[in-house]
Amino acid sequence: MLNLEFTCSRMRSLRKMVLLAILVSVVLVLALLHSWPTRAYTTVDVWQRPVSMLERHLEERLPEPDHRLGSIPYHLRDNVASLLARNGCVCEGESGGLNLPFAQLLFPRVSAHPLHTAFEASELEEMKRRRANEYQSFQKRTQTQADVLIIAEANSPLQYPTQGVEVRPLKTIIIPGLALQDLPRDHYSVNITATLGTLNVAAEVEGVRIKGDGEMHLTLSSSLLPNLNRQLQFVTYTNTLFHPSTTDTVQFETEGHQAVFSIKIRHGVTPKLYNTGSKGEYNVSALVTIATKTFLRYDKLQNLIDSVRKYYPTVTIIIADDSENPKTISGPYIEHYIMPFGKGWFAGRNLAVSQVTTKYVLWVDDDFIFTSNTKLEKLVDVLERTTLDLVGGAVREATGYTATYRQTISIEPGEEDGDCLHMRRGFHHVIQGFPNCVITDGVINFFLARTDKVQQVGFDPRLARVAHLEFFIDGLGSLHVGSCDDVIVNHATKIKLPWVSQSESDKTYAKFRYPSSSSDATHTKNGLLFFKNRFQCLTHN
């Protein structure tokens, strides 16, 4: 009887606990629904701006507005006009939400970080001045006449090339496509003017007068339109002012009409080709070099090497090592390079990648473990069959969680204070023919890349402790990045068991690897984003 009452009492207590748990769960769900954002993550709340601001903003975007049309009314489409880039940018985070454990991981919200805080208030103005001077110099070096907006006038009788005209420095070409399609008249005349070269004719046509041949300004005239057009077929351009990569803007005009087109002046791109052996199935050993950076963790590094050798026994492994007391790592197809103590993460990447001679380099952390799912042939296939420069894989933790760390990166133009950098988890679209692969801007520390492209972007050696996406930020605009979640490498467990004491090397590693948010490493990172990349702020989720 007593046992029965005890059992019933326990059952009633259990029911109460279950009901209480359900009630708490319902409250939490309701609270989450109440605080959950009703719009997609954005960095600037353009919807809240007054219509008058949108109208002014739209007018600013119209190139050389025609004042004759200014009095004609229009109806603004808010949903389209608000998408246009505006003058100046703002970084705004998202507020609200519940302060729960792992809330940011499970329900990521956008946070904003001003980057000028990397500097003391007393030095900030001087930093801004120096940055402005450097930026002006950068613009002078990188911008050419090809960046100038050119608008063709309506119904021009002039025919000319709109793009695709190119000449090597100090060389000569025939300008293709020049012609005059004009109404009948007694006399026809055209003028052609260059700024970085001279104009001439490769042949003379009867009935055409030539003036200024061998100079920057050339005039052709004739009473016969067919003869003038025949003469235009032989007009040449010779570059006379050397520059390895620039653009000349050429003016082409006749009575009452003027056109402008560009001629690119540049050396041809010198290819870097790799002899990968006979065709057929991919020879990973001939195509791929594995590169890694190690610091103190020789046990994990050896596990990585052993796992690689199980599946790829002849692939070269390059190791950059900045441990204080480096140990010898030897074996077939292993290259071990010693660096000054604590030289840093990105410096090690630079050293390792600089020694790669194969077409592709696979970057891995020194605590990864290859498995039967680490099919490098799949990543090679993606790069061989697409225009991608780099493709990431996935990293599986000991818990079974698999991460690709896909990031989209965008830059919103700002004014004197700098641009706004926005990073979001996600991707742009799926790659046709590769259903497990997507286009994105940043990936996890497990990626296969074209060696020459990685060497071209490089890794800033000033980022010694805290760095990863900075490589993809520097490569934005030049790196075409993808990510495939079906090529997986395992990650050695980081779970600390309470009964297992931490070794001295592990303690030293943790001190270097995980600095506090107020450390010099974090200030260095933010300072580089502010000065080197000219960002005023960063938002991410």
Disulfide bonds with the S-S distance in Angstrom:
Cys89-Cys420 2.11
Cys91-Cys537 1.99
Cys437-Cys484 1.96
